[in-house]
Amino acid sequence: MKNQNQNQNQNQNQNQNQNQNQMSHPTLSQSQSQGQDINLNRNQKKIEFSLSQIISTFFYVGLIPKAPGTWGTLAAIPLVLLLNYGGPFWIMGFVILSLPISVYAIKKYQEIIGGSEDPGEIVIDEVVGFAITMTWLPATWQAYLLGFLLFRLLDILKPGPIGQLDRKVKGPLGVMLDDIAAGIIANIILQILYFKTNFLGAQLFVSQL
């Protein structure tokens, strides 16, 4: 009986040791699973970074070292011209769709790179702002030249409400809002010129004398 009890105790001890070893040393399949999860997370982060960078920098235009905002606005001109051929509703649709996508992309990009709240390489805000500037305007070289100059001037100087938005609203939405405001103000000025003069190479209404 004593021998049987001793054998049972030994077996119980061996089982406990095996269980402890299994708990302290994960099996090969568990290690492989954890490794796969790590690789998936890394790949997911790489994809998120690549997509957020492409959108935020407008296909890497913002990575041009000098005057990225100006280059971003210039790069927007062919896109806005193309949209303009479809009519003003195409430009408006682009702006509406771009806003949530841009804010999300900027948020992800800022989370990954850290640092400044409004990194210079982010130029999707200039692209959207310039699209707003040129909505319901003629596709003439005069209109696009004046639109480019006026939008960049307002975006750089940030007068009145543009500067207030830039200072008070932070985060991804703040990055977008000051350029949206600059685009709206530029568009209003250009609409007045379009109604009253032929400075844009066309005039919406010509007064009858």
N, C-alpha and C positions, 0 to 999 in steps of 0.2 A: 504493500500500500504506500509505504513511504517512497519507494522507487517510482511508483506510478505518479504520485504527487509531484516529485522532483522533475519527472519527465514533462508533466503538464506545465509546470512553472517555466521550465526551459523553453518549451514550445511557445508559451505566451510571451516570454521575453524576446524570442527570436522574431515573432510576428510584430511585436511593438517596435523592435529595431528596424525591421523592414519597412513598416509604415512611416517611421520617422525619416528613414533614408529617402523614401519616395516623396515625402513632403519637402524635405530640404534640398533634394536634387531632382528637378523636373525631368520628365522623360524627354527623349529625343524629339518625339512628335510635338510636345509642348514647346520646346525650344524653337523648332522649325516654325510653328504657328506664330510664336511671338516675333520671330525674325520677319516673317511675311507681313505681319501687322505693322511693324516698324517701317518696312520698305514701302508698304501701301501709303502710310502716313507721309513719308518723305516724298513719294511720287505725287500725292495729292497736293502737298504744299508747293512742290515745283510747278505743277499745273496752275494752281491758284496764283502763284507769283507771276508766271509767264502771262497769263490772261490779264491779270490786273495791271501788269506793266505795259502790255500792248495797248490796252484801252487808255490808261492814265497818260501815257506818253504819246498817244496817237501814233501807233506803229513806230515807236522809238524816235520820232521826230524831236521829242522833248529832251533827248539825250545829247543833242547838239550843244556843245559847251557854251557858246555865246548867244545871248538873246533868244532863249528857247520859246518864250511867249510869242515873239515876232515870227519865228519859224513855224510855230504851231498854227498861228493865224494864216500865214501864207499857205501852209499845207491844207488848210480848210477850204481855200478858194476853189480848187477843182471839184471838191465834193459838193460844195454849195451850188456851184454852177450846174453840176449834173442834176442835183435835186431840183433846181430852179426850172430845168427843162420839163420836169414833170408837173410843175405848177407850185404855187405857194403852200398848198396843203401837204406836199411832200416834205418841204422844209419844216413845217410845223409838226408833222408826224415824227420826223427825225429828232427834233428838239424834245418832244414829249417822251419818246422812247429812250432817248439818251440820258435824260436827267436821272432816273433811278439807277440805270446801269452804271453811269459815271460815278455817282455817289458811292455805290457799293464797291466799284473797282478801286476808287481812291481810298476808301476805308481799308480794304484788304492790303493795298500797296503800302499805306502808311503803317499798318500794323507790322508788316514784314520788315520794312527798312528802318522804321523808327525815325528819330530825329525831328526835323522841322515839320510843323503842321501843314505847311504849304510848300513842299519841295519844288524847286524851279523846274524840274523835268516834267512835272504834271502840266500838260497843256490841253487836255480834253476840255477844260473849262473855257479856254480861248476858242476852241473849235465850236462849241455850243454857243458861246457868246457871239461869235461872228455869224453863225447861222441865223440867230435872232436878229442881228443887225440887218441882214439882207432879205428878210421876209417881206413879201409883197412889194418888192422893188424890181425895176427893170434889170435885165441881164446885160447891161452895157459896161464898157471898160471904165467909163466915168463913174458909174455907180459903185463899182467894186473898188476902184481906187479910193474914192472918197469914203466909202464904208470901211475899208482897211485902215486908212489914216485916222478917221474919227474914232473907231473902236479902240485902236491901240493907244491913242491919246487919252481917252477916258479911262482905259484899263490901267495905264501907267500913273496918271495923275490922281485918279480916284477922287474926283470932287464930290462934295455933298453926300447924298445917300449911298453912293458907291463906297466911299471911304468908311462910312458908319457901319455898313454891312461887313466890310473887310475887318474892322476892328472888333465888332461885337459878336459876330457869328463865327464860331470856331468849328474845327473838325471838317470832314468831307463836304458837308453842306455849305459851310462858310467858304470853302475853296471855290465852289460853283457860283454862289449867290452874287458876289461882286461882279463877276464877268457877265452874269445874266442881266444884272442891273445896267452895266455898261452897254450891253447889246440893246436893251430896251430904249435907253436914252438916245443912243446913236440912231436907232431906227426911227424914233420920233422926229429927230432933227432931219434925217434924210427924207422922211415922208413929207415934211413941210417943204423941203426943196423940190420934191417930186410934184407936189401940188402947185407950187407957186412959180417955179423956174424951170429952165431946161438944162440946169447944171449937170444933171445925171444923164444927159444924152437923150432924154425923153421927158415929156411932160404929161401928167395924167389928165389935167384939164387945161384947155387953152381958152382964155377969155375971148369972147366975141366983141369986137369994137363996132 
